[in-house]
Amino acid sequence: MKVNETNHAPDALALAALGWTLQETGRADRLLALTGLTPEDLRSRLGERALLAEILRFLEAHEPDLLACADALEVTPARLVEARKDLER
């Protein structure tokens, strides 16, 4: 899932990263287990910057996922980290 090069808004990038994360059951289960989020939380809070930052923090905590997600979205891992920082401001 390539992120549009002109749309690197932090929220759009985080949503794309969430979509990538949820594509694999094991990774999705790990997201829920480690963050304490529920599927209902994800649905109801999807527009919240704090939730989107949490998704990117989850990826940062496991470098192989961070690298794989960045590769799939065709952005640098640093761009994902930068997006998280932007969302936390």
C-alpha positions in Angstrom: 0.0 0.0 0.0 1.9 3.0 -1.2 1.2 6.3 0.5 0.6 9.1 -1.9 3.9 11.1 -2.1 2.0 14.3 -1.8 0.0 13.2 1.2 2.4 12.7 4.0 0.1 14.2 6.6 0.8 12.4 9.9 -2.7 11.2 10.3 -2.9 9.8 6.8 0.4 8.0 7.3 -0.7 6.6 10.7 -4.0 5.3 9.2 -2.0 3.6 6.4 0.3 2.1 9.0 -2.7 0.9 11.0 -4.1 -0.7 7.8 -0.8 -2.4 7.2 -0.6 -3.6 10.9 -4.1 -5.1 10.7 -3.4 -7.1 7.6 -1.7 -9.9 9.5 -3.6 -11.5 12.3 -0.6 -12.1 14.6 0.6 -8.6 14.3 -3.0 -7.3 14.9 -3.4 -9.5 18.0 0.0 -8.2 19.3 -1.1 -4.6 18.7 -4.3 -5.2 20.8 -2.4 -7.1 23.5 0.4 -4.7 24.0 -1.6 -1.5 23.7 -4.7 -2.6 25.6 -6.8 -1.4 22.8 -9.9 -3.2 21.6 -11.4 -3.4 18.1 -14.1 -1.0 19.5 -11.5 1.4 20.6 -9.9 1.4 17.2 -13.3 2.1 15.5 -14.5 4.8 17.9 -11.2 6.6 18.3 -9.8 6.4 14.8 -9.8 10.2 14.3 -7.9 10.9 17.6 -4.3 12.0 17.2 -3.3 10.2 20.4 -4.6 6.9 19.1 -2.8 7.4 15.8 0.4 8.2 17.6 0.0 5.0 19.7 -0.2 2.9 16.5 3.1 4.4 15.3 4.7 3.9 18.7 3.7 0.3 18.6 5.6 -0.1 15.3 8.6 1.8 16.6 8.8 -0.7 19.5 9.5 -3.6 17.2 12.0 -2.5 14.6 11.3 -5.4 12.1 7.7 -4.2 11.9 8.7 -0.5 11.6 11.0 -1.4 8.7 8.5 -3.6 7.0 5.7 -1.1 7.3 7.9 1.7 6.0 8.8 -0.5 3.1 5.2 -1.4 2.3 4.1 2.2 2.5 7.2 3.4 0.5 8.4 5.9 3.1 11.4 5.9 5.3 11.2 4.5 8.9 12.3 8.0 10.0 9.1 9.4 8.3 7.0 7.2 10.5 8.8 8.3 13.6 8.4 11.9 12.5 4.7 11.4 11.9 4.3 10.1 15.5 6.1 13.1 16.9 3.9 15.4 14.9 0.8 13.6 16.2 2.0 14.0 19.7 2.3 17.8 19.5 
